[in-house]
Amino acid sequence: MDSPPNPTQIAGMLAFAVSALTAAYAARNARLHLPATARTWWWTSALQLLLCMEVWLGMRHASHDLVTAALQSAGLYQGRAIVQKWLLVAVLGAALVLALTRWNTKANARRRTHAGLALACTAATWTLFLVETVSLHAVDRVLYRPIGPVLLIAYLWVTNAMVVVWLARRSQLHRPGF
C-alpha cells in the first residue's frame, strides 16, 4: 500500500476486523458443545480477517493492473471486454451453483445454522471481490459510486460484516444448555 487508507478502505477494514473477532469469539464459545460449528466459525473468522487484509493491501487491484499490463503488451487489451463478461458470468455462475448445491443437500442441513449462514455471507463477499477483480466498467461505475464519504462498495462490505457479527451474537443466544 503506497498511500494511507482512504475512508472506504478504513470502513471495510474496521468492519471485517470486527466481524473476524466476533466470529472467533463465537468459535471459542462453541468449541466444547459444537465442534463442527466451531470449525465453521473459525473458517469464517479467518476469511473475514483475509478480507480485512485484502482491503488494506488491494491485491485484487494489483492483479487486475498486472493482467491489464500483460494484455496491453501482447496487443490484446482492446478485445478484453468479451473475456471479462464471460469471466463475470463464470464467477457468478460458479458461486450460484456452489451455493445451491451446498444449501439443498440433506447432508448439509446441519450447516444451515448461524455459523453456516455467516460463512455463506463471507463467501458472497469473496465473490464480490472476484467481481471487482474482473472489473467491467459498468459494474465498477456502480460499485465505486460515492455515497457520502465512502463508495457504495464499502456499504456492501459493512453490511456483510455486520450480518456476520449479528449471526455470531445470535449463535451465542442459542447455545446448548442456555
N, CA and C atoms as a LAMMPS dump frame, in Angstrom:
ITEM: TIMESTEP
0
ITEM: NUMBER OF ATOMS
534
ITEM: BOX BOUNDS ff ff ff
-5.0000000000000000e+02 5.0000000000000000e+02
-5.0000000000000000e+02 5.0000000000000000e+02
-5.0000000000000000e+02 5.0000000000000000e+02
ITEM: ATOMS id mol type element x y z
1 1 1 N 0.848 -1.169 0
2 1 2 C 0 0 0
3 1 3 C 0.892 1.229 0
4 2 1 N 0.718 2.087 -1.005
5 2 2 C 1.587 3.245 -1.165
6 2 3 C 1.134 4.444 -0.356
7 3 1 N -0.154 4.625 -0.235
8 3 2 C -0.687 5.804 0.447
9 3 3 C -1.513 5.375 1.653
10 4 1 N -1.813 6.342 2.523
11 4 2 C -2.647 5.976 3.677
12 4 3 C -4.033 5.535 3.212
13 5 1 N -4.686 4.687 4.013
14 5 2 C -6.014 4.208 3.608
15 5 3 C -7.02 5.351 3.493
16 6 1 N -7.908 5.216 2.517
17 6 2 C -8.971 6.207 2.343
18 6 3 C -10.175 5.797 3.192
19 7 1 N -11.19 6.656 3.309
20 7 2 C -12.348 6.329 4.148
21 7 3 C -13.057 5.032 3.762
22 8 1 N -13.1 4.705 2.48
23 8 2 C -13.725 3.445 2.043
24 8 3 C -12.944 2.257 2.588
25 9 1 N -11.617 2.31 2.474
26 9 2 C -10.783 1.228 2.982
27 9 3 C -10.889 1.12 4.503
28 10 1 N -10.889 2.251 5.178
29 10 2 C -10.978 2.237 6.643
30 10 3 C -12.287 1.595 7.081
31 11 1 N -13.381 1.96 6.42
32 11 2 C -14.682 1.373 6.767
33 11 3 C -14.649 -0.143 6.567
34 12 1 N -14.11 -0.602 5.447
35 12 2 C -14.037 -2.034 5.182
36 12 3 C -13.133 -2.762 6.157
37 13 1 N -11.952 -2.197 6.415
38 13 2 C -11.016 -2.853 7.337
39 13 3 C -11.596 -2.963 8.737
40 14 1 N -12.203 -1.893 9.219
41 14 2 C -12.798 -1.938 10.558
42 14 3 C -13.942 -2.946 10.621
43 15 1 N -14.803 -2.93 9.612
44 15 2 C -15.945 -3.853 9.612
45 15 3 C -15.476 -5.303 9.577
46 16 1 N -14.528 -5.617 8.708
47 16 2 C -14.056 -7.005 8.606
48 16 3 C -13.265 -7.416 9.847
49 17 1 N -12.529 -6.491 10.444
50 17 2 C -11.794 -6.823 11.676
51 17 3 C -12.765 -7.148 12.81
52 18 1 N -13.808 -6.343 12.948
53 18 2 C -14.811 -6.598 13.994
54 18 3 C -15.517 -7.929 13.742
55 19 1 N -15.879 -8.199 12.487
56 19 2 C -16.573 -9.466 12.202
57 19 3 C -15.64 -10.654 12.412
58 20 1 N -14.361 -10.515 12.097
59 20 2 C -13.405 -11.605 12.327
60 20 3 C -13.274 -11.893 13.815
61 21 1 N -13.182 -10.845 14.614
62 21 2 C -13.068 -11.026 16.067
63 21 3 C -14.341 -11.636 16.656
64 22 1 N -15.488 -11.181 16.195
65 22 2 C -16.754 -11.702 16.704
66 22 3 C -16.939 -13.165 16.314
67 23 1 N -16.551 -13.516 15.088
68 23 2 C -16.643 -14.914 14.658
69 23 3 C -15.677 -15.784 15.469
70 24 1 N -14.484 -15.268 15.77
71 24 2 C -13.527 -16.017 16.591
72 24 3 C -14.087 -16.236 17.994
73 25 1 N -14.746 -15.233 18.524
74 25 2 C -15.372 -15.355 19.842
75 25 3 C -16.462 -16.431 19.815
76 26 1 N -17.262 -16.442 18.761
77 26 2 C -18.313 -17.455 18.623
78 26 3 C -17.691 -18.845 18.496
79 27 1 N -16.579 -18.944 17.78
80 27 2 C -15.896 -20.232 17.633
81 27 3 C -15.378 -20.72 18.973
82 28 1 N -14.791 -19.819 19.72
83 28 2 C -14.245 -20.186 21.035
84 28 3 C -15.353 -20.671 21.962
85 29 1 N -16.492 -20.026 21.92
86 29 2 C -17.602 -20.412 22.787
87 29 3 C -18.299 -21.693 22.324
88 30 1 N -18.187 -22.027 21.047
89 30 2 C -18.86 -23.218 20.525
90 30 3 C -17.967 -24.455 20.567
91 31 1 N -16.69 -24.288 20.866
92 31 2 C -15.729 -25.392 20.703
93 31 3 C -16.04 -26.62 21.543
94 32 1 N -16.617 -26.466 22.72
95 32 2 C -16.878 -27.615 23.586
96 32 3 C -18.161 -28.35 23.225
97 33 1 N -19.205 -27.596 22.952
98 33 2 C -20.523 -28.189 22.71
99 33 3 C -20.769 -28.55 21.242
100 34 1 N -20.215 -27.75 20.348
101 34 2 C -20.494 -27.922 18.919
102 34 3 C -19.202 -27.797 18.108
103 35 1 N -18.353 -28.821 18.116
104 35 2 C -17.059 -28.688 17.437
105 35 3 C -17.168 -28.397 15.936
106 36 1 N -18.153 -28.965 15.246
107 36 2 C -18.309 -28.687 13.809
108 36 3 C -18.692 -27.228 13.587
109 37 1 N -19.551 -26.713 14.435
110 37 2 C -19.937 -25.304 14.346
111 37 3 C -18.746 -24.41 14.656
112 38 1 N -17.954 -24.806 15.636
113 38 2 C -16.759 -24.028 15.981
114 38 3 C -15.82 -23.937 14.783
115 39 1 N -15.632 -25.046 14.067
116 39 2 C -14.768 -25.024 12.877
117 39 3 C -15.314 -24.053 11.835
118 40 1 N -16.62 -24.071 11.649
119 40 2 C -17.221 -23.152 10.677
120 40 3 C -16.993 -21.709 11.098
121 41 1 N -17.133 -21.421 12.393
122 41 2 C -16.871 -20.065 12.882
123 41 3 C -15.398 -19.697 12.706
124 42 1 N -14.476 -20.656 12.943
125 42 2 C -13.047 -20.358 12.749
126 42 3 C -12.76 -20.031 11.29
127 43 1 N -13.364 -20.799 10.365
128 43 2 C -13.185 -20.507 8.944
129 43 3 C -13.737 -19.122 8.603
130 44 1 N -14.9 -18.818 9.133
131 44 2 C -15.495 -17.502 8.89
132 44 3 C -14.578 -16.409 9.409
133 45 1 N -14.064 -16.596 10.612
134 45 2 C -13.161 -15.611 11.201
135 45 3 C -11.916 -15.414 10.331
136 46 1 N -11.313 -16.515 9.909
137 46 2 C -10.098 -16.426 9.093
138 46 3 C -10.368 -15.735 7.759
139 47 1 N -11.478 -16.076 7.127
140 47 2 C -11.801 -15.468 5.839
141 47 3 C -12.158 -13.992 5.975
142 48 1 N -12.821 -13.63 7.074
143 48 2 C -13.113 -12.212 7.316
144 48 3 C -11.812 -11.435 7.566
145 49 1 N -10.879 -12.05 8.279
146 49 2 C -9.585 -11.409 8.505
147 49 3 C -8.831 -11.234 7.184
148 50 1 N -8.898 -12.236 6.318
149 50 2 C -8.282 -12.107 4.995
150 50 3 C -8.942 -11.002 4.166
151 51 1 N -10.259 -10.837 4.314
152 51 2 C -10.94 -9.728 3.638
153 51 3 C -10.398 -8.391 4.137
154 52 1 N -10.201 -8.283 5.444
155 52 2 C -9.633 -7.071 6.033
156 52 3 C -8.261 -6.783 5.431
157 53 1 N -7.431 -7.81 5.36
158 53 2 C -6.091 -7.646 4.803
159 53 3 C -6.143 -7.301 3.321
160 54 1 N -7.08 -7.896 2.593
161 54 2 C -7.213 -7.622 1.17
162 54 3 C -7.618 -6.16 0.936
163 55 1 N -8.524 -5.651 1.752
164 55 2 C -8.916 -4.242 1.607
165 55 3 C -7.695 -3.347 1.861
166 56 1 N -6.891 -3.714 2.832
167 56 2 C -5.701 -2.931 3.155
168 56 3 C -4.648 -3.01 2.043
169 57 1 N -4.368 -4.232 1.556
170 57 2 C -3.305 -4.428 0.572
171 57 3 C -3.753 -4.162 -0.865
172 58 1 N -5.034 -4.412 -1.165
173 58 2 C -5.556 -4.166 -2.507
174 58 3 C -4.978 -5.079 -3.577
175 59 1 N -4.759 -6.33 -3.228
176 59 2 C -4.175 -7.265 -4.191
177 59 3 C -5.082 -7.494 -5.395
178 60 1 N -6.394 -7.365 -5.228
179 60 2 C -7.291 -7.555 -6.366
180 60 3 C -7.045 -6.469 -7.402
181 61 1 N -6.748 -5.252 -6.951
182 61 2 C -6.451 -4.172 -7.895
183 61 3 C -5.08 -4.373 -8.532
184 62 1 N -4.12 -4.829 -7.732
185 62 2 C -2.778 -5.083 -8.262
186 62 3 C -2.807 -6.199 -9.306
187 63 1 N -3.575 -7.264 -9.044
188 63 2 C -3.659 -8.357 -10.014
189 63 3 C -4.364 -7.896 -11.286
190 64 1 N -5.384 -7.061 -11.125
191 64 2 C -6.071 -6.502 -12.296
192 64 3 C -5.098 -5.673 -13.126
193 65 1 N -4.32 -4.83 -12.459
194 65 2 C -3.352 -3.985 -13.173
195 65 3 C -2.285 -4.825 -13.878
196 66 1 N -1.87 -5.907 -13.242
197 66 2 C -0.879 -6.802 -13.833
198 66 3 C -1.422 -7.46 -15.1
199 67 1 N -2.654 -7.939 -15.038
200 67 2 C -3.278 -8.566 -16.212
201 67 3 C -3.475 -7.525 -17.314
202 68 1 N -3.897 -6.324 -16.954
203 68 2 C -4.078 -5.252 -17.934
204 68 3 C -2.768 -4.949 -18.643
205 69 1 N -1.68 -4.828 -17.882
206 69 2 C -0.362 -4.549 -18.478
207 69 3 C 0.061 -5.677 -19.42
208 70 1 N -0.188 -6.926 -19.006
209 70 2 C 0.171 -8.068 -19.853
210 70 3 C -0.645 -8.062 -21.144
211 71 1 N -1.942 -7.772 -21.031
212 71 2 C -2.793 -7.721 -22.225
213 71 3 C -2.361 -6.59 -23.158
214 72 1 N -2.009 -5.437 -22.589
215 72 2 C -1.56 -4.308 -23.413
216 72 3 C -0.26 -4.638 -24.132
217 73 1 N 0.67 -5.255 -23.421
218 73 2 C 1.955 -5.58 -24.059
219 73 3 C 1.796 -6.645 -25.146
220 74 1 N 0.783 -7.49 -25.02
221 74 2 C 0.531 -8.522 -26.032
222 74 3 C -0.399 -8.022 -27.14
223 75 1 N -0.883 -6.779 -27.01
224 75 2 C -1.78 -6.226 -28.017
225 75 3 C -3.191 -6.783 -27.955
226 76 1 N -3.578 -7.34 -26.81
227 76 2 C -4.893 -7.967 -26.661
228 76 3 C -5.853 -7.147 -25.801
229 77 1 N -5.433 -5.99 -25.356
230 77 2 C -6.22 -5.223 -24.404
231 77 3 C -7.575 -4.803 -24.969
232 78 1 N -7.626 -4.426 -26.228
233 78 2 C -8.884 -3.94 -26.813
234 78 3 C -9.952 -5.025 -26.878
235 79 1 N -9.559 -6.287 -26.947
236 79 2 C -10.521 -7.385 -27.041
237 79 3 C -10.87 -8.003 -25.704
238 80 1 N -10.559 -7.344 -24.623
239 80 2 C -10.738 -7.934 -23.293
240 80 3 C -12.184 -7.947 -22.831
241 81 1 N -13.039 -7.084 -23.35
242 81 2 C -14.403 -6.931 -22.831
243 81 3 C -15.186 -8.237 -22.874
244 82 1 N -15.082 -8.973 -23.963
245 82 2 C -15.838 -10.224 -24.061
246 82 3 C -15.312 -11.243 -23.052
247 83 1 N -13.994 -11.271 -22.858
248 83 2 C -13.41 -12.184 -21.868
249 83 3 C -13.86 -11.78 -20.465
250 84 1 N -13.874 -10.48 -20.184
251 84 2 C -14.319 -10.003 -18.872
252 84 3 C -15.767 -10.399 -18.609
253 85 1 N -16.61 -10.247 -19.613
254 85 2 C -18.021 -10.596 -19.439
255 85 3 C -18.18 -12.083 -19.16
256 86 1 N -17.435 -12.928 -19.881
257 86 2 C -17.522 -14.365 -19.648
258 86 3 C -16.937 -14.744 -18.289
259 87 1 N -15.876 -14.064 -17.887
260 87 2 C -15.325 -14.305 -16.548
261 87 3 C -16.34 -13.946 -15.477
262 88 1 N -17.022 -12.826 -15.657
263 88 2 C -18.037 -12.401 -14.706
264 88 3 C -19.175 -13.42 -14.644
265 89 1 N -19.629 -13.885 -15.799
266 89 2 C -20.682 -14.908 -15.839
267 89 3 C -20.192 -16.178 -15.144
268 90 1 N -18.948 -16.566 -15.397
269 90 2 C -18.389 -17.775 -14.784
270 90 3 C -18.298 -17.639 -13.269
271 91 1 N -17.824 -16.498 -12.78
272 91 2 C -17.7 -16.285 -11.329
273 91 3 C -19.068 -16.335 -10.668
274 92 1 N -20.011 -15.599 -11.215
275 92 2 C -21.355 -15.568 -10.627
276 92 3 C -22.06 -16.912 -10.768
277 93 1 N -21.89 -17.556 -11.903
278 93 2 C -22.497 -18.874 -12.1
279 93 3 C -21.93 -19.91 -11.152
280 94 1 N -20.616 -19.926 -10.998
281 94 2 C -19.983 -20.875 -10.081
282 94 3 C -20.436 -20.623 -8.647
283 95 1 N -20.52 -19.359 -8.26
284 95 2 C -20.972 -19.029 -6.9
285 95 3 C -22.408 -19.49 -6.688
286 96 1 N -23.261 -19.286 -7.678
287 96 2 C -24.66 -19.694 -7.564
288 96 3 C -24.79 -21.216 -7.501
289 97 1 N -24.088 -21.91 -8.375
290 97 2 C -24.145 -23.379 -8.366
291 97 3 C -23.629 -23.928 -7.043
292 98 1 N -22.51 -23.401 -6.572
293 98 2 C -21.959 -23.851 -5.298
294 98 3 C -22.948 -23.598 -4.163
295 99 1 N -23.534 -22.41 -4.149
296 99 2 C -24.491 -22.079 -3.087
297 99 3 C -25.7 -23.006 -3.128
298 100 1 N -26.24 -23.235 -4.309
299 100 2 C -27.429 -24.086 -4.421
300 100 3 C -27.128 -25.54 -4.063
301 101 1 N -25.99 -26.06 -4.507
302 101 2 C -25.681 -27.451 -4.201
303 101 3 C -25.358 -27.634 -2.726
304 102 1 N -24.709 -26.658 -2.124
305 102 2 C -24.387 -26.755 -0.701
306 102 3 C -25.645 -26.597 0.146
307 103 1 N -26.55 -25.769 -0.283
308 103 2 C -27.731 -25.455 0.525
309 103 3 C -28.792 -26.543 0.434
310 104 1 N -28.929 -27.164 -0.733
311 104 2 C -30.055 -28.07 -0.971
312 104 3 C -29.803 -29.527 -0.627
313 105 1 N -28.643 -29.883 -0.174
314 105 2 C -28.405 -31.28 0.156
315 105 3 C -28.78 -31.545 1.605
316 106 1 N -29.397 -32.697 1.833
317 106 2 C -29.785 -33.051 3.198
318 106 3 C -28.569 -33.219 4.087
319 107 1 N -27.468 -33.652 3.516
320 107 2 C -26.247 -33.843 4.31
321 107 3 C -25.752 -32.526 4.898
322 108 1 N -26.076 -31.429 4.248
323 108 2 C -25.616 -30.127 4.73
324 108 3 C -26.708 -29.36 5.47
325 109 1 N -27.792 -30.025 5.811
326 109 2 C -28.87 -29.34 6.524
327 109 3 C -28.374 -28.792 7.856
328 110 1 N -27.456 -29.508 8.507
329 110 2 C -26.95 -29.034 9.798
330 110 3 C -26.105 -27.77 9.655
331 111 1 N -25.617 -27.499 8.448
332 111 2 C -24.815 -26.292 8.24
333 111 3 C -25.69 -25.045 8.12
334 112 1 N -26.997 -25.239 7.995
335 112 2 C -27.895 -24.084 7.904
336 112 3 C -28.126 -23.508 9.29
337 113 1 N -27.047 -23.182 9.908
338 113 2 C -27.061 -22.612 11.244
339 113 3 C -26.567 -21.184 11.133
340 114 1 N -26.448 -20.531 12.26
341 114 2 C -25.89 -19.178 12.255
342 114 3 C -24.488 -19.19 11.65
343 115 1 N -23.682 -20.179 12.026
344 115 2 C -22.31 -20.269 11.521
345 115 3 C -22.3 -20.513 10.014
346 116 1 N -23.163 -21.396 9.547
347 116 2 C -23.231 -21.675 8.119
348 116 3 C -23.666 -20.463 7.313
349 117 1 N -24.63 -19.732 7.841
350 117 2 C -25.077 -18.517 7.158
351 117 3 C -23.985 -17.453 7.154
352 118 1 N -23.246 -17.353 8.247
353 118 2 C -22.144 -16.385 8.311
354 118 3 C -21.067 -16.738 7.291
355 119 1 N -20.777 -18.028 7.166
356 119 2 C -19.792 -18.459 6.171
357 119 3 C -20.306 -18.175 4.762
358 120 1 N -21.597 -18.356 4.531
359 120 2 C -22.184 -18.049 3.222
360 120 3 C -22.088 -16.553 2.916
361 121 1 N -22.333 -15.711 3.918
362 121 2 C -22.181 -14.254 3.727
363 121 3 C -20.741 -13.911 3.375
364 122 1 N -19.814 -14.58 4.029
365 122 2 C -18.398 -14.348 3.762
366 122 3 C -18.051 -14.782 2.344
367 123 1 N -18.575 -15.92 1.922
368 123 2 C -18.345 -16.388 0.549
369 123 3 C -18.934 -15.403 -0.465
370 124 1 N -20.081 -14.83 -0.145
371 124 2 C -20.691 -13.839 -1.036
372 124 3 C -19.79 -12.612 -1.176
373 125 1 N -19.141 -12.221 -0.085
374 125 2 C -18.25 -11.072 -0.157
375 125 3 C -17.008 -11.404 -0.983
376 126 1 N -16.484 -12.62 -0.836
377 126 2 C -15.358 -13.02 -1.674
378 126 3 C -15.768 -13.025 -3.141
379 127 1 N -17 -13.409 -3.426
380 127 2 C -17.494 -13.361 -4.803
381 127 3 C -17.523 -11.919 -5.292
382 128 1 N -17.946 -10.998 -4.43
383 128 2 C -17.935 -9.579 -4.784
384 128 3 C -16.506 -9.11 -5.089
385 129 1 N -15.535 -9.58 -4.321
386 129 2 C -14.138 -9.217 -4.576
387 129 3 C -13.689 -9.765 -5.938
388 130 1 N -14.131 -10.985 -6.283
389 130 2 C -13.79 -11.54 -7.595
390 130 3 C -14.437 -10.737 -8.723
391 131 1 N -15.676 -10.311 -8.507
392 131 2 C -16.354 -9.464 -9.494
393 131 3 C -15.579 -8.163 -9.672
394 132 1 N -15.109 -7.604 -8.571
395 132 2 C -14.288 -6.393 -8.632
396 132 3 C -13.017 -6.624 -9.433
397 133 1 N -12.403 -7.771 -9.257
398 133 2 C -11.152 -8.084 -9.934
399 133 3 C -11.36 -8.18 -11.443
400 134 1 N -12.485 -8.753 -11.859
401 134 2 C -12.789 -8.845 -13.292
402 134 3 C -12.92 -7.438 -13.872
403 135 1 N -13.487 -6.527 -13.125
404 135 2 C -13.512 -5.095 -13.43
405 135 3 C -14.152 -4.727 -14.761
406 136 1 N -15.428 -4.996 -14.895
407 136 2 C -16.188 -4.434 -16.008
408 136 3 C -16.513 -2.988 -15.659
409 137 1 N -16.325 -2.093 -16.6
410 137 2 C -16.504 -0.669 -16.289
411 137 3 C -17.917 -0.334 -15.834
412 138 1 N -18.924 -0.993 -16.4
413 138 2 C -20.305 -0.729 -15.988
414 138 3 C -20.527 -1.149 -14.534
415 139 1 N -19.945 -2.282 -14.139
416 139 2 C -20.057 -2.751 -12.755
417 139 3 C -19.268 -1.821 -11.832
418 140 1 N -18.08 -1.428 -12.27
419 140 2 C -17.244 -0.521 -11.468
420 140 3 C -17.955 0.808 -11.206
421 141 1 N -18.66 1.306 -12.226
422 141 2 C -19.379 2.578 -12.033
423 141 3 C -20.41 2.475 -10.915
424 142 1 N -21.021 1.312 -10.755
425 142 2 C -21.999 1.118 -9.681
426 142 3 C -21.282 0.937 -8.345
427 143 1 N -20.331 0.019 -8.287
428 143 2 C -19.665 -0.299 -7.024
429 143 3 C -18.861 0.866 -6.457
430 144 1 N -18.309 1.698 -7.344
431 144 2 C -17.44 2.79 -6.902
432 144 3 C -18.139 4.143 -6.906
433 145 1 N -19.459 4.105 -6.868
434 145 2 C -20.231 5.35 -6.792
435 145 3 C -20.129 5.91 -5.375
436 146 1 N -19.738 7.186 -5.237
437 146 2 C -19.653 7.768 -3.889
438 146 3 C -21.037 7.973 -3.284
439 147 1 N -21.164 7.577 -2.039
440 147 2 C -22.37 7.848 -1.25
441 147 3 C -21.867 8.423 0.064
442 148 1 N -21.963 9.714 0.18
443 148 2 C -21.39 10.365 1.357
444 148 3 C -19.871 10.261 1.295
445 149 1 N -19.247 9.953 2.424
446 149 2 C -17.778 9.946 2.471
447 149 3 C -17.12 8.678 1.918
448 150 1 N -17.924 7.642 1.603
449 150 2 C -17.348 6.38 1.123
450 150 3 C -18.038 5.932 -0.153
451 151 1 N -17.446 4.953 -0.803
452 151 2 C -18.026 4.389 -2.016
453 151 3 C -19.075 3.337 -1.655
454 152 1 N -19.982 3.068 -2.585
455 152 2 C -21.046 2.091 -2.372
456 152 3 C -20.489 0.744 -1.908
457 153 1 N -19.36 0.332 -2.457
458 153 2 C -18.812 -0.968 -2.106
459 153 3 C -18.535 -1.082 -0.607
460 154 1 N -18.165 0.023 0.03
461 154 2 C -17.925 -0.008 1.486
462 154 3 C -19.21 -0.329 2.233
463 155 1 N -20.326 0.183 1.776
464 155 2 C -21.603 -0.131 2.412
465 155 3 C -21.931 -1.616 2.259
466 156 1 N -21.582 -2.192 1.111
467 156 2 C -21.793 -3.633 0.914
468 156 3 C -20.898 -4.436 1.856
469 157 1 N -19.637 -4.015 1.985
470 157 2 C -18.71 -4.695 2.904
471 157 3 C -19.204 -4.615 4.337
472 158 1 N -19.576 -3.401 4.756
473 158 2 C -20.023 -3.204 6.137
474 158 3 C -21.298 -4.002 6.398
475 159 1 N -22.206 -4.015 5.449
476 159 2 C -23.434 -4.792 5.611
477 159 3 C -23.111 -6.265 5.797
478 160 1 N -22.247 -6.808 4.963
479 160 2 C -21.843 -8.212 5.112
480 160 3 C -21.231 -8.461 6.476
481 161 1 N -20.301 -7.63 6.853
482 161 2 C -19.613 -7.823 8.131
483 161 3 C -20.584 -7.732 9.3
484 162 1 N -21.519 -6.814 9.248
485 162 2 C -22.466 -6.673 10.349
486 162 3 C -23.446 -7.838 10.4
487 163 1 N -23.772 -8.424 9.259
488 163 2 C -24.6 -9.637 9.265
489 163 3 C -23.835 -10.767 9.951
490 164 1 N -22.549 -10.886 9.66
491 164 2 C -21.728 -11.905 10.322
492 164 3 C -21.688 -11.658 11.824
493 165 1 N -21.5 -10.407 12.226
494 165 2 C -21.495 -10.063 13.66
495 165 3 C -22.834 -10.42 14.29
496 166 1 N -23.916 -10.056 13.635
497 166 2 C -25.261 -10.343 14.164
498 166 3 C -25.469 -11.852 14.308
499 167 1 N -25.06 -12.617 13.294
500 167 2 C -25.209 -14.075 13.36
501 167 3 C -24.349 -14.67 14.48
502 168 1 N -23.151 -14.142 14.649
503 168 2 C -22.278 -14.635 15.724
504 168 3 C -22.899 -14.356 17.086
505 169 1 N -23.447 -13.183 17.252
506 169 2 C -24.092 -12.835 18.53
507 169 3 C -25.348 -13.681 18.74
508 170 1 N -26.129 -13.888 17.69
509 170 2 C -27.333 -14.723 17.806
510 170 3 C -26.961 -16.156 18.168
511 171 1 N -25.852 -16.634 17.636
512 171 2 C -25.44 -18.014 17.939
513 171 3 C -25.111 -18.159 19.425
514 172 1 N -24.695 -17.086 20.055
515 172 2 C -24.398 -17.141 21.491
516 172 3 C -25.685 -17.272 22.312
517 173 1 N -26.767 -16.759 21.787
518 173 2 C -28.04 -16.842 22.486
519 173 3 C -28.693 -18.208 22.317
520 174 1 N -28.251 -18.984 21.336
521 174 2 C -28.861 -20.276 21.026
522 174 3 C -27.901 -21.446 21.288
523 175 1 N -27.003 -21.279 22.228
524 175 2 C -26.079 -22.364 22.544
525 175 3 C -26.791 -23.434 23.36
526 176 1 N -26.354 -24.687 23.199
527 176 2 C -26.947 -25.751 24.026
528 176 3 C -26.696 -25.499 25.503
529 177 1 N -27.676 -25.759 26.3
530 177 2 C -27.525 -25.591 27.746
531 177 3 C -27.873 -24.198 28.231
532 178 1 N -28.307 -23.322 27.316
533 178 2 C -28.67 -21.97 27.732
534 178 3 C -30.139 -21.717 27.535
